[in-house]
Amino acid sequence: MFTTIDALHRPRRTTALMRALALLFLAALVFATLFPMSGWTAAPDGPLAFLLRGIPRWWTWFDVLGNLLTYVLLGLMLALAWFERMPAGRTVLLVGGACCLLSLTLEAAQSYLPVRVPSLFDWVANSAGGITGSLMGAMLNRATRRSDRLALPMPERWYEQGAPSGWVLLILWLATQLVPERLLFATGQLRPMLQHLIDALMGPDAPDFAQWLDRLWNGPTPAATGVAVEAAVVVCAVCVIGSLAFALVQGSRRRLALLVAIAAFALGLRSIATQLVYGADEPFAWLTPGAQGGLVVGAALLYALETLSPRSRAVCAMALCAAGLLLVNLAPEDRYFESTLAGVRTGQLVNVQGLLRIIGMLWPMAAIAWFMPLGRRPARRWL
């Protein structure tokens, strides 16, 4: 299994960048929670009346996991950005408490918006996510401080050359799996945004991406071509996420455990997202022939990737990110899926889903930026 010992090299932490990203994510979260921020009216029962209504009768796993993952990211980013030198217990207390208070404030503010419904269930999920994220950030900060003070023997290291921001990147990718997409593990879908931009700039004469893709694939796409494209997208995603996991932990067993956990969680989230489109009876509709082939080939390629140096693996990951981004945007359209998705209503979290969709569009570029420092630096062997 994974036996190669990689170089010990941890890039400098970009605290300023992490703080900027944390503030940007916080602003986006507030905007998504209170969107459309219009029609403010007085709350008849007061802003905190939702605390006495109990758990709502109707809820979905998308509601729970969407709220949970969003605040896990927030707690993790805040802990890494501002509390890197603080003891773990105090970090969890301050960051977790801040997330709980923020969520309570936003839920109370929703009481004044006629199109939003505050919920005790949302507040509990948000608070649990914030506390979990702050705990993860505190653990990463403690591991970094220990590595700075003492050079541990390689078998005892679990935190290797990857910067803590890699864990943020990994959780961001997992969160995007809640967004319904036709292709398994697809991120970087820029086609709708580019189409809106071109329409705004060129008006009625703007070219249609859908028609251009039809011409690219010479009309109706053969089934074999669609399967091959999806398999290639899955292979790229598996190898990129595998390279990210290899950069974050050291040791055969830890790497294998992390990969298994990532796969189980990502496929579970994708099953929940699939049910939003195809119904509760089709949780495994994502398991198409292309997805099956891509998972098998991608898992096999992880062995080869693990034998590479961190620098070579980072270069491969950047190339695969770019290839996956190109394939996702050039993949033939599935008009049945698009028409079905257009009718999906995800309840109170439609705005959070929009936030996750934006994260999914930008994720490949963020991954390339994260791998770039590793790709420029030569590997060092632990002596």
Protein Blocks (a to p, Z undefined) as FASTA:
>chain_A
ZZbdcddddddddfklmmmmmmmmmmmmmmmmmpgoiaiacdfkojklmmmnopafbdcf
klmmmmmmmmmmmmmmmmmmmmmmgcfklmmmmmmmmmmmmmmmmmmmmmmpmkbccdfk
lmmmmmmmmmmmmmmmmmmmmmmmmmmmpccdfklpmbdfbcfklmmmmmmmmmmmmpcc
fbghiahiaklmmmmmmmmmnommlccfklmmmmmnnpaadfklmmmmmmmmmmmmmmmm
mmmmmmmpgcjklmmmmmmmmmmmmmmmmmmmmmmmnojklmmlmmcfklmmmmmmmmmm
mmmmmmpcfklmmmmmmmmmmmmmmmmmmpccdfklmmmmmmpcehjmlmmmmmmmmmmm
mmmmmmmmmmmmmmmpccdddZZ
